[in-house]
């Protein structure tokens, strides 16, 4: 836990960890020299927590210091505005005991307002590195538990870690070499409110620039994916879009303006240019919709949501707004082709990742990624998956047979013909030809 001036919620967070069902816990707290009473609350716990209060360079530095002080076999995070549910630690430990080779365990998360009242739920799923890189999926960090050995194995305790995006660093490093298991249970509660540090333009853009560095490293000569500029740029463009949508939601218009220019520059001269322009028009219309909603008093807004009238109004409002905006910005054509190009780029990364995992002997991870790449409808790529499946310890004979039949159904186009009965005249002479008759396999 790292914190600064969180007196209103810090006790609730600390108690949620110390009163958990699992007894063998060390709570490492890094305080950035709070002045609002937070430090006094933390000091009241005495030796029950491992407290250090000193100046830091921000949240990333606070995380780095707390992270490197942890000594447990499993490392997790609970921030001052978060709550760990009573059985979370025991359940996470049980998952690691069932499968000691796990790199991480992730679960679901309750979403709360600033006062801790549950307002929604974030249901996670199996971790998908490609969807994560494309900004379409992200597990909640407060409901994630990490093997210290696995973190050490991927270099998270080394000096080259980019702590300005520590979550992104952990997931992208861990997912390339270790299994991440999804447990369908709720582990924690996460507060969503406008005062969060991540909802400031400065912090958001700093975080994005750090992600850029990590992605460029992943797609470098020494990185996991190797040097592949096209796929690298696709990942970067999707990250820019993710942060633009977030900035737009929280009214960070300075950040929106900077990201809008970044998106246009990143997509210029590529197949994504028209799609990016269309997407920006959609996001501008969405931003106006959010501003339109703020015009209503809270009670009226709540009534509209309860009656689900926004589901009728929103499409019409955004559609009309896009038409108006397109008069000032050329609305591109060929959206379908651009979307197909973007999807194909994502599936090609799946194939690239599968090839790498297969070469490293991580067959289950490779097969999962090749299943994603089936949308390419490429006979050779799907054949590679069939070949790799024969090395999967979990694959039975029936599994392999079904996979081969699936390949044949998708990639062979021989028509069914009715065989005619041959007349009984004389025996037919059948010849067999094979390039390796002299091999031990053929002899056997």
Sine and cosine of phi, psi and omega as CSV:
sin_phi,cos_phi,sin_psi,cos_psi,sin_omega,cos_omega
0.00,0.00,0.76,-0.65,0.11,-0.99
-0.79,-0.61,0.61,-0.80,-0.16,-0.99
-0.42,-0.91,0.28,-0.96,0.11,-0.99
-0.40,-0.92,0.89,-0.46,0.06,-1.00
0.80,0.59,0.88,0.47,0.03,-1.00
-0.80,-0.60,0.71,0.70,-0.08,-1.00
-0.87,0.50,-0.51,0.86,-0.08,-1.00
-0.95,0.31,-0.38,0.93,-0.08,-1.00
-0.79,-0.61,-0.18,0.98,-0.16,-0.99
-0.89,0.46,-0.62,0.79,-0.03,-1.00
-0.90,0.43,-0.67,0.74,0.00,-1.00
-0.87,0.49,-0.66,0.75,-0.01,-1.00
-0.93,0.37,-0.73,0.69,-0.02,-1.00
-0.88,0.48,-0.72,0.70,-0.02,-1.00
-0.88,0.48,-0.58,0.81,-0.02,-1.00
-0.90,0.43,-0.45,0.89,0.04,-1.00
-1.00,0.09,-0.74,0.67,-0.10,-0.99
-0.93,0.36,-0.44,0.90,-0.01,-1.00
-0.99,-0.12,0.18,0.98,-0.01,-1.00
-0.91,0.41,0.36,-0.93,-0.08,-1.00
-0.92,0.40,-0.44,0.90,-0.04,-1.00
-1.00,0.05,0.81,-0.58,-0.18,-0.98
-0.99,0.14,-0.50,0.87,-0.16,-0.99
-1.00,0.01,0.99,0.16,-0.08,-1.00
-0.78,-0.62,0.68,-0.73,0.23,-0.97
-0.93,-0.38,0.75,-0.66,0.03,-1.00
-0.96,-0.28,0.95,-0.31,0.01,-1.00
-1.00,-0.06,0.87,-0.49,-0.04,-1.00
-0.88,-0.48,0.80,-0.60,0.04,-1.00
-0.92,-0.40,0.96,-0.29,-0.01,-1.00
-0.99,-0.16,0.71,-0.71,-0.03,-1.00
-1.00,0.03,0.62,0.78,-0.03,-1.00
0.90,0.43,0.89,0.46,0.01,-1.00
-0.91,0.41,0.50,-0.87,-0.01,-1.00
-0.82,-0.57,0.12,0.99,-0.09,-1.00
-0.96,-0.28,0.20,0.98,-0.03,-1.00
0.96,-0.27,-0.15,0.99,0.02,-1.00
-0.86,0.50,-0.70,0.71,-0.05,-1.00
-0.89,0.46,-0.67,0.75,0.00,-1.00
-0.89,0.45,-0.63,0.78,0.04,-1.00
-0.89,0.45,-0.70,0.72,-0.01,-1.00
-0.91,0.42,-0.65,0.76,0.00,-1.00
-0.90,0.43,-0.43,0.90,-0.02,-1.00
-0.92,0.39,-0.29,0.96,0.00,-1.00
-0.99,0.11,-0.17,0.99,0.06,-1.00
0.83,0.56,-0.69,-0.72,-0.08,-1.00
-0.96,0.28,-0.04,1.00,0.00,-1.00
-0.93,0.36,-0.36,0.93,0.07,-1.00
-0.79,-0.61,0.40,-0.92,0.05,-1.00
-0.98,-0.17,1.00,-0.08,-0.16,-0.99
-0.98,-0.22,0.72,-0.70,0.20,-0.98
-0.74,-0.67,0.77,-0.63,0.05,-1.00
-0.86,-0.50,0.90,-0.43,-0.01,-1.00
-0.38,-0.92,0.36,-0.93,0.00,-1.00
-0.90,0.43,0.60,-0.80,0.07,-1.00
-0.70,-0.71,0.08,-1.00,-0.06,-1.00
-1.00,-0.10,0.29,0.96,-0.01,-1.00
0.80,-0.60,-0.07,-1.00,-0.09,-1.00
-0.89,0.46,-0.62,0.79,0.00,-1.00
-0.89,0.46,-0.66,0.75,0.02,-1.00
-0.93,0.36,-0.61,0.79,0.05,-1.00
-0.89,0.46,-0.68,0.73,0.05,-1.00
-0.89,0.46,-0.71,0.70,-0.02,-1.00
-0.84,0.55,-0.71,0.70,-0.04,-1.00
-0.92,0.39,-0.68,0.73,0.01,-1.00
-0.92,0.40,-0.68,0.73,-0.04,-1.00
-0.86,0.51,-0.69,0.72,-0.06,-1.00
-0.97,0.23,-0.21,0.98,0.06,-1.00
-1.00,0.02,-0.18,0.98,-0.03,-1.00
-0.95,0.32,0.65,-0.76,0.00,-1.00
-0.86,-0.51,-0.06,1.00,-0.06,-1.00
-0.94,0.35,0.37,-0.93,0.06,-1.00
-0.94,0.34,-0.44,0.90,0.04,-1.00
-0.83,-0.55,0.72,-0.69,-0.04,-1.00
-0.88,-0.47,0.72,-0.70,0.04,-1.00
-0.64,-0.77,0.13,-0.99,-0.07,-1.00
-0.75,-0.66,0.69,-0.73,0.12,-0.99
-0.65,-0.76,0.94,-0.34,-0.06,-1.00
-1.00,0.05,0.12,-0.99,-0.16,-0.99
-0.89,0.46,-0.44,0.90,0.01,-1.00
-0.97,-0.26,0.34,0.94,0.03,-1.00
-0.89,-0.45,0.27,-0.96,-0.01,-1.00
-0.69,-0.72,0.75,-0.66,0.09,-1.00
-1.00,-0.02,0.79,-0.62,-0.01,-1.00
-0.95,0.32,0.46,-0.89,-0.21,-0.98
-0.81,0.58,-0.58,0.82,-0.06,-1.00
-0.97,-0.25,0.22,0.98,-0.12,-0.99
-0.87,0.49,-0.75,0.66,-0.08,-1.00
-0.92,0.40,-0.68,0.73,0.00,-1.00
-0.89,0.46,-0.66,0.75,0.00,-1.00
-0.92,0.38,-0.66,0.75,0.01,-1.00
-0.90,0.44,-0.70,0.72,0.02,-1.00
-0.87,0.49,-0.64,0.77,0.02,-1.00
-0.88,0.48,-0.63,0.77,0.03,-1.00
-0.89,0.46,-0.69,0.72,0.00,-1.00
-0.93,0.37,-0.56,0.83,0.02,-1.00
-0.93,0.36,-0.58,0.81,0.04,-1.00
-0.92,0.39,-0.57,0.82,-0.02,-1.00
-0.66,-0.75,1.00,0.06,-0.07,-1.00
-0.89,0.46,-0.25,0.97,-0.03,-1.00
-1.00,0.08,0.00,1.00,-0.01,-1.00
-0.89,0.45,0.60,-0.80,0.12,-0.99
-1.00,0.00,-0.53,0.85,-0.02,-1.00
-0.33,-0.94,0.38,-0.93,0.11,-0.99
-0.83,-0.56,0.74,-0.67,0.04,-1.00
-0.83,-0.55,0.46,-0.89,-0.01,-1.00
-0.61,-0.80,-0.21,-0.98,-0.01,-1.00
-1.00,0.04,0.22,-0.97,-0.10,-1.00
-0.63,-0.78,0.73,-0.68,0.18,-0.98
-0.98,0.18,0.68,-0.73,0.06,-1.00
-0.98,-0.19,0.72,-0.69,-0.04,-1.00
-0.80,-0.60,0.21,-0.98,0.17,-0.99
-1.00,0.05,-0.10,-0.99,-0.08,-1.00
-0.88,0.47,-0.45,0.89,-0.03,-1.00
-1.00,0.04,-0.05,1.00,0.04,-1.00
0.99,-0.11,0.08,1.00,0.02,-1.00
-0.98,0.19,0.79,-0.62,-0.03,-1.00
-0.93,0.37,0.80,-0.60,-0.02,-1.00
-0.86,-0.51,-0.08,1.00,-0.01,-1.00
-0.03,-1.00,-0.12,-0.99,-0.03,-1.00
-0.58,-0.81,0.69,-0.73,0.08,-1.00
-0.96,-0.29,0.96,-0.28,0.00,-1.00
-1.00,-0.01,0.83,-0.56,-0.03,-1.00
-1.00,0.04,-0.18,-0.98,0.03,-1.00
-0.36,-0.93,-0.04,-1.00,0.04,-1.00
-0.84,0.54,0.68,-0.74,-0.05,-1.00
-0.92,0.40,0.71,-0.70,-0.01,-1.00
-0.77,-0.63,0.95,-0.31,-0.07,-1.00
-0.87,0.49,-0.64,0.77,-0.05,-1.00
-0.92,0.40,-0.73,0.69,0.03,-1.00
-0.89,0.45,-0.55,0.84,0.03,-1.00
-0.92,0.40,-0.70,0.72,0.02,-1.00
-0.91,0.42,-0.53,0.85,0.01,-1.00
-1.00,0.07,0.05,1.00,0.09,-1.00
0.98,0.22,0.30,0.95,-0.05,-1.00
-0.98,-0.18,-0.04,1.00,-0.06,-1.00
-0.39,-0.92,0.64,-0.77,0.07,-1.00
-0.38,-0.93,0.85,-0.52,0.07,-1.00
-0.96,0.29,0.49,-0.87,0.06,-1.00
-0.97,0.26,0.76,-0.65,-0.08,-1.00
-0.91,0.41,-0.54,0.84,-0.03,-1.00
-0.94,0.33,-0.27,0.96,0.05,-1.00
-0.94,-0.33,0.47,0.88,-0.03,-1.00
-0.85,-0.53,0.64,-0.77,-0.02,-1.00
-0.77,-0.64,0.72,-0.70,-0.17,-0.99
-0.86,-0.51,0.64,-0.77,0.13,-0.99
-0.96,0.26,0.83,-0.56,0.02,-1.00
-0.87,0.49,-0.63,0.78,0.00,-1.00
-0.89,0.46,-0.66,0.75,0.01,-1.00
-0.92,0.39,-0.65,0.76,0.03,-1.00
-0.88,0.47,-0.65,0.76,0.05,-1.00
-0.92,0.40,-0.60,0.80,-0.01,-1.00
-0.89,0.45,-0.54,0.84,-0.02,-1.00
-0.99,-0.12,0.18,0.98,0.15,-0.99
0.99,0.12,0.37,0.93,-0.03,-1.00
-0.95,0.33,-0.21,0.98,0.04,-1.00
-0.98,-0.22,0.16,0.99,0.01,-1.00
-1.00,0.03,0.10,-0.99,-0.08,-1.00
-0.99,0.14,-0.20,0.98,-0.07,-1.00
-1.00,-0.04,0.16,0.99,0.00,-1.00
-0.94,0.33,0.70,-0.71,0.04,-1.00
-1.00,-0.02,1.00,-0.08,-0.10,-1.00
-0.98,0.22,-0.20,0.98,0.08,-1.00
-0.92,0.39,-0.24,0.97,0.13,-0.99
-0.65,-0.76,0.84,0.54,-0.17,-0.99
-0.86,0.50,-0.58,0.81,0.03,-1.00
-0.90,0.44,-0.72,0.69,0.00,-1.00
-0.88,0.48,-0.65,0.76,0.04,-1.00
-0.87,0.48,-0.75,0.66,-0.05,-1.00
-0.87,0.49,-0.77,0.64,-0.08,-1.00
-0.92,0.40,-0.68,0.73,-0.05,-1.00
-0.94,0.34,-0.52,0.85,0.06,-1.00
-0.97,0.26,-0.73,0.68,-0.11,-0.99
-0.92,0.40,-0.67,0.74,-0.11,-0.99
-0.93,0.37,-0.32,0.95,0.01,-1.00
-0.98,0.18,-0.33,0.94,-0.12,-0.99
-0.77,-0.64,-0.24,0.97,-0.11,-0.99
-0.72,-0.70,0.42,-0.91,0.03,-1.00
-0.98,0.20,0.70,-0.72,0.07,-1.00
-0.90,-0.43,0.87,-0.50,-0.11,-0.99
-0.98,-0.21,0.74,-0.68,0.07,-1.00
-1.00,-0.05,0.80,-0.60,0.06,-1.00
-0.94,-0.35,0.89,-0.46,-0.08,-1.00
-0.97,0.26,0.89,0.46,0.06,-1.00
-0.59,-0.81,0.39,-0.92,-0.04,-1.00
-1.00,0.02,0.83,-0.55,-0.05,-1.00
-0.98,-0.20,-0.49,0.87,-0.15,-0.99
-0.44,-0.90,0.13,-0.99,0.11,-0.99
-0.85,-0.52,0.72,-0.70,-0.10,-1.00
-0.86,-0.51,0.79,-0.62,-0.04,-1.00
-1.00,0.05,0.73,-0.68,0.06,-1.00
-0.91,-0.41,0.90,-0.43,0.00,-1.00
-0.40,-0.92,0.31,-0.95,-0.13,-0.99
-0.95,0.31,-0.29,0.96,-0.04,-1.00
-0.99,0.13,-0.02,1.00,-0.01,-1.00
-0.90,0.44,0.62,-0.79,-0.03,-1.00
-0.86,0.50,-0.55,0.84,-0.04,-1.00
-0.93,0.36,-0.22,0.98,-0.01,-1.00
-0.99,-0.12,0.45,0.89,0.12,-0.99
-0.92,-0.40,0.56,-0.83,-0.08,-1.00
-0.88,0.48,-0.68,0.74,-0.05,-1.00
-0.88,0.48,-0.76,0.66,-0.02,-1.00
-0.91,0.42,-0.64,0.77,-0.03,-1.00
-0.89,0.45,-0.73,0.68,-0.02,-1.00
-0.93,0.36,-0.59,0.81,0.06,-1.00
-0.89,0.46,-0.67,0.74,0.02,-1.00
-0.89,0.45,-0.69,0.73,-0.01,-1.00
-0.89,0.46,-0.70,0.72,0.00,-1.00
-0.88,0.47,-0.57,0.82,0.05,-1.00
-0.92,0.39,-0.64,0.76,0.04,-1.00
-0.89,0.46,-0.61,0.80,0.06,-1.00
-0.82,0.57,-0.71,0.71,-0.01,-1.00
-0.88,0.48,-0.66,0.75,-0.02,-1.00
-0.92,0.40,-0.69,0.72,-0.02,-1.00
-0.90,0.43,-0.67,0.75,0.03,-1.00
-0.89,0.46,-0.56,0.83,0.04,-1.00
-0.94,0.34,-0.65,0.76,0.01,-1.00
-0.87,0.49,-0.57,0.82,-0.06,-1.00
-0.97,-0.26,0.53,0.85,0.06,-1.00
-0.98,-0.20,0.08,-1.00,0.01,-1.00
-0.84,0.54,-0.57,0.82,-0.03,-1.00
-1.00,-0.10,-0.01,1.00,-0.07,-1.00
-1.00,0.09,0.10,-1.00,-0.07,-1.00
-0.87,0.49,-0.70,0.72,-0.06,-1.00
-1.00,0.05,-0.18,0.98,-0.08,-1.00
0.97,0.23,0.02,-1.00,-0.06,-1.00
-0.97,0.25,0.95,-0.31,0.02,-1.00
-0.56,-0.83,1.00,-0.03,-0.14,-0.99
-0.91,0.42,-0.65,0.76,-0.05,-1.00
-0.88,0.48,-0.76,0.65,-0.02,-1.00
-0.93,0.36,-0.58,0.82,0.07,-1.00
-0.86,0.51,-0.72,0.69,-0.04,-1.00
-0.92,0.39,-0.52,0.85,0.06,-1.00
-0.91,0.42,-0.68,0.74,0.04,-1.00
-0.89,0.45,-0.70,0.71,0.00,-1.00
-0.88,0.48,-0.69,0.72,-0.02,-1.00
-0.87,0.48,-0.65,0.76,0.01,-1.00
-0.93,0.37,-0.55,0.83,0.08,-1.00
-0.92,0.40,-0.65,0.76,0.05,-1.00
-0.87,0.49,-0.67,0.75,-0.01,-1.00
-0.92,0.40,-0.63,0.78,0.03,-1.00
-0.87,0.50,-0.73,0.69,-0.04,-1.00
-0.95,0.30,-0.52,0.86,0.05,-1.00
-0.90,0.43,-0.71,0.70,0.01,-1.00
-0.87,0.48,-0.64,0.77,0.01,-1.00
-0.91,0.41,-0.70,0.71,0.01,-1.00
-0.90,0.44,-0.61,0.79,0.02,-1.00
-0.91,0.41,-0.65,0.76,0.00,-1.00
-0.87,0.49,-0.63,0.78,-0.07,-1.00
-0.99,-0.14,0.24,0.97,0.10,-0.99
0.92,0.40,0.50,0.86,0.02,-1.00
-1.00,-0.01,0.98,0.21,-0.20,-0.98
-0.94,0.34,-0.50,0.87,0.07,-1.00
-0.90,0.44,-0.68,0.73,0.04,-1.00
-0.91,0.41,-0.62,0.78,0.03,-1.00
-0.87,0.50,-0.70,0.71,-0.03,-1.00
-0.89,0.46,-0.68,0.73,0.00,-1.00
-0.92,0.39,-0.67,0.74,-0.02,-1.00
-0.94,0.34,-0.55,0.84,0.02,-1.00
-0.88,0.48,-0.68,0.73,0.03,-1.00
-0.93,0.37,-0.61,0.79,0.03,-1.00
-0.89,0.45,-0.67,0.74,0.00,-1.00
-0.90,0.44,-0.69,0.72,0.01,-1.00
-0.89,0.45,-0.67,0.74,0.00,-1.00
-0.91,0.41,-0.68,0.73,-0.05,-1.00
-0.92,0.39,-0.50,0.87,-0.06,-1.00
-0.99,-0.12,-0.16,0.99,-0.04,-1.00
-0.87,0.49,0.71,-0.71,0.05,-1.00
0.97,0.26,0.19,0.98,0.03,-1.00
-0.87,-0.50,0.12,-0.99,0.03,-1.00
-0.92,0.39,-0.23,0.97,-0.04,-1.00
-1.00,0.00,-0.04,1.00,-0.14,-0.99
-0.86,0.51,-0.79,0.62,-0.01,-1.00
-0.91,0.42,-0.64,0.77,0.00,-1.00
-0.90,0.44,-0.64,0.77,0.01,-1.00
-0.91,0.42,-0.65,0.76,0.02,-1.00
-0.90,0.45,-0.69,0.72,0.02,-1.00
-0.89,0.45,-0.66,0.75,-0.01,-1.00
-0.90,0.44,-0.64,0.77,0.03,-1.00
-0.89,0.45,-0.63,0.77,0.07,-1.00
-0.88,0.48,-0.67,0.74,0.02,-1.00
-0.88,0.47,-0.67,0.74,-0.02,-1.00
-0.93,0.36,-0.60,0.80,0.06,-1.00
-0.90,0.44,-0.64,0.77,0.05,-1.00
-0.90,0.43,-0.64,0.77,0.02,-1.00
-0.90,0.44,-0.64,0.77,0.01,-1.00
-0.89,0.45,-0.63,0.77,0.05,-1.00
-0.92,0.40,-0.56,0.83,0.04,-1.00
-0.90,0.44,-0.68,0.74,0.03,-1.00
-0.89,0.45,-0.68,0.73,0.04,-1.00
-0.89,0.45,-0.61,0.79,0.04,-1.00
-0.89,0.46,-0.64,0.77,0.01,-1.00
-0.91,0.42,-0.54,0.84,-0.01,-1.00
-0.94,0.35,-0.24,0.97,0.01,-1.00
-0.95,0.30,-0.35,0.94,-0.05,-1.00
-1.00,0.04,0.60,-0.80,0.09,-1.00
-0.89,0.46,0.46,-0.89,-0.04,-1.00
-0.79,0.62,-0.65,0.76,-0.04,-1.00
-0.91,0.41,-0.68,0.73,0.01,-1.00
-0.91,0.41,-0.64,0.77,0.01,-1.00
-0.89,0.45,-0.67,0.74,0.01,-1.00
-0.89,0.46,-0.63,0.77,0.00,-1.00
-0.91,0.42,-0.66,0.75,0.01,-1.00
-0.88,0.47,-0.67,0.74,0.01,-1.00
-0.92,0.39,-0.66,0.75,0.01,-1.00
-0.89,0.45,-0.61,0.79,0.01,-1.00
-0.99,0.14,-0.07,1.00,0.01,-1.00
0.86,0.51,0.47,0.88,0.02,-1.00
-0.94,0.35,-0.44,0.90,-0.01,-1.00
-0.89,0.46,-0.43,0.90,0.02,-1.00
-0.93,0.38,-0.43,0.90,0.04,-1.00
-1.00,0.03,-0.61,0.79,-0.10,-1.00
-0.98,0.21,-0.64,0.77,-0.15,-0.99
-0.85,0.52,-0.77,0.64,-0.01,-1.00
-0.87,0.50,-0.64,0.77,0.00,-1.00
-0.91,0.41,-0.70,0.72,-0.02,-1.00
-0.88,0.47,-0.75,0.67,-0.04,-1.00
-0.92,0.40,-0.62,0.78,0.02,-1.00
-0.89,0.46,-0.72,0.70,0.02,-1.00
-0.91,0.42,-0.67,0.75,0.00,-1.00
-0.89,0.46,-0.63,0.77,0.02,-1.00
-0.90,0.44,-0.63,0.78,0.03,-1.00
-0.88,0.47,-0.67,0.74,0.00,-1.00
-0.91,0.41,-0.72,0.70,-0.02,-1.00
-0.90,0.43,-0.55,0.83,-0.04,-1.00
-0.92,0.38,-0.29,0.96,0.06,-1.00
-0.94,0.34,-0.44,0.90,-0.01,-1.00
-0.98,-0.19,-0.34,0.94,0.04,-1.00
-0.76,-0.65,0.79,-0.61,-0.04,-1.00
-0.86,0.51,0.85,-0.53,0.04,-1.00
-0.99,0.14,0.87,-0.48,-0.09,-1.00
-0.96,0.28,0.29,-0.96,0.09,-1.00
-0.96,-0.29,0.08,-1.00,0.06,-1.00
0.96,0.28,0.56,0.83,-0.03,-1.00
-0.88,0.47,-0.64,0.76,-0.04,-1.00
-0.87,0.49,-0.68,0.74,0.00,-1.00
-0.90,0.43,-0.66,0.75,0.01,-1.00
-0.91,0.41,-0.64,0.77,0.03,-1.00
-0.90,0.43,-0.66,0.76,0.03,-1.00
-0.90,0.43,-0.62,0.79,0.03,-1.00
-0.90,0.44,-0.67,0.74,0.01,-1.00
-0.91,0.42,-0.67,0.74,0.00,-1.00
-0.91,0.41,-0.63,0.77,0.02,-1.00
-0.90,0.44,-0.62,0.78,0.05,-1.00
-0.87,0.49,-0.66,0.75,0.02,-1.00
-0.90,0.43,-0.68,0.73,-0.02,-1.00
-0.93,0.37,-0.52,0.85,0.06,-1.00
-0.92,0.39,-0.58,0.81,0.08,-1.00
-0.91,0.42,-0.61,0.79,0.06,-1.00
-0.85,0.52,-0.70,0.71,0.01,-1.00
-0.91,0.42,-0.69,0.72,0.02,-1.00
-0.86,0.52,-0.72,0.70,-0.01,-1.00
-0.90,0.44,-0.67,0.74,0.00,-1.00
-0.88,0.48,-0.66,0.75,0.01,-1.00
-0.88,0.47,-0.66,0.75,0.00,-1.00
-0.92,0.38,-0.73,0.69,0.00,-1.00
-0.88,0.47,-0.66,0.75,-0.01,-1.00
-0.88,0.47,-0.68,0.74,0.02,-1.00
-0.90,0.43,-0.43,0.90,0.01,-1.00
-1.00,0.00,-0.04,1.00,-0.02,-1.00
1.00,0.06,0.11,0.99,0.04,-1.00
-1.00,0.00,0.96,0.29,-0.19,-0.98
-0.93,0.38,-0.66,0.75,-0.02,-1.00
-0.88,0.48,-0.69,0.73,0.03,-1.00
-0.90,0.45,-0.64,0.77,0.00,-1.00
-0.90,0.44,-0.70,0.71,-0.02,-1.00
-0.90,0.43,-0.62,0.79,0.04,-1.00
-0.88,0.47,-0.64,0.77,0.00,-1.00
-0.96,0.29,-0.59,0.81,0.05,-1.00
-0.93,0.37,-0.54,0.84,0.09,-1.00
-0.88,0.48,-0.63,0.77,0.06,-1.00
-0.89,0.45,-0.56,0.83,-0.08,-1.00
-0.99,0.16,-0.02,1.00,-0.01,-1.00
-0.87,0.49,-0.39,0.92,0.02,-1.00
-0.89,0.46,-0.29,0.96,0.06,-1.00
-0.95,0.31,-0.34,0.94,-0.01,-1.00
0.81,0.58,0.65,0.76,-0.02,-1.00
-0.98,-0.20,0.89,-0.47,-0.08,-1.00
-0.88,0.47,-0.62,0.79,-0.04,-1.00
-0.94,0.35,-0.66,0.75,0.01,-1.00
-0.91,0.42,-0.69,0.72,0.02,-1.00
-0.92,0.40,-0.50,0.86,0.06,-1.00
-0.92,0.39,-0.60,0.80,0.05,-1.00
-0.87,0.49,-0.61,0.79,0.03,-1.00
-0.91,0.41,-0.65,0.76,0.03,-1.00
-0.88,0.47,-0.67,0.74,0.01,-1.00
-0.91,0.42,-0.69,0.73,-0.04,-1.00
-0.92,0.40,-0.53,0.85,-0.04,-1.00
-0.87,0.49,-0.44,0.90,-0.01,-1.00
-0.93,0.36,-0.24,0.97,0.04,-1.00
-0.99,-0.16,0.01,1.00,-0.03,-1.00
-0.99,0.14,0.87,-0.49,-0.01,-1.00
-0.85,0.52,-0.48,0.88,-0.08,-1.00
-1.00,0.10,-0.16,0.99,-0.09,-1.00
-0.99,0.11,0.82,-0.57,0.06,-1.00
-1.00,-0.01,0.13,-0.99,0.03,-1.00
-0.87,0.49,-0.64,0.77,0.01,-1.00
-0.92,0.39,-0.57,0.82,0.06,-1.00
-0.89,0.46,-0.71,0.70,-0.01,-1.00
-0.91,0.42,-0.64,0.77,0.02,-1.00
-0.89,0.46,-0.69,0.72,0.00,-1.00
-0.90,0.45,-0.61,0.79,0.00,-1.00
-0.92,0.40,-0.66,0.75,0.03,-1.00
-0.91,0.42,-0.67,0.74,0.02,-1.00
-0.90,0.43,-0.60,0.80,0.03,-1.00
-0.90,0.43,-0.67,0.75,0.03,-1.00
-0.88,0.48,-0.71,0.70,-0.02,-1.00
-0.89,0.46,-0.66,0.75,-0.01,-1.00
-0.90,0.43,-0.52,0.85,-0.07,-1.00
-1.00,0.03,-0.48,0.88,-0.20,-0.98
-0.85,-0.53,-0.04,1.00,0.10,-1.00
-0.93,-0.36,0.61,-0.80,-0.10,-0.99
-0.79,-0.61,0.63,0.78,0.01,-1.00
-0.99,0.10,0.79,-0.61,-0.02,-1.00
-0.96,0.29,0.50,-0.87,0.08,-1.00
-0.96,0.29,0.72,-0.70,0.02,-1.00
-0.81,-0.59,0.52,-0.85,0.04,-1.00
-1.00,0.08,0.84,-0.54,-0.03,-1.00
-0.99,0.16,0.75,-0.66,0.04,-1.00
-1.00,-0.02,0.57,-0.82,0.01,-1.00
-0.96,0.29,0.80,-0.60,0.00,-1.00
-0.98,0.20,0.57,-0.82,0.04,-1.00
-0.93,0.38,0.52,-0.85,-0.01,-1.00
-0.99,0.11,1.00,0.02,0.00,-1.00
-0.94,-0.34,-0.88,0.48,-0.02,-1.00
-0.48,-0.88,0.36,-0.93,0.01,-1.00
-0.88,0.48,0.58,-0.82,0.06,-1.00
-1.00,0.02,0.61,-0.79,0.06,-1.00
-1.00,-0.10,0.85,-0.53,-0.03,-1.00
-0.93,-0.36,0.78,-0.62,0.01,-1.00
-0.95,-0.31,0.68,-0.73,0.06,-1.00
-0.95,-0.32,0.70,-0.72,0.04,-1.00
-0.80,-0.61,0.71,-0.70,0.04,-1.00
-0.49,-0.87,0.62,-0.79,-0.07,-1.00
-0.96,0.28,-0.25,0.97,-0.07,-1.00
-0.76,-0.65,0.74,0.68,0.05,-1.00
-0.89,0.46,-0.45,0.89,-0.07,-1.00
-1.00,0.09,0.08,1.00,-0.03,-1.00
-0.99,0.15,0.43,-0.91,0.03,-1.00
-0.85,0.53,-0.57,0.82,-0.02,-1.00
-0.89,0.45,-0.73,0.68,-0.01,-1.00
-0.92,0.40,-0.62,0.78,0.02,-1.00
-0.88,0.47,-0.64,0.77,0.01,-1.00
-0.91,0.41,0.00,0.00,0.00,0.00
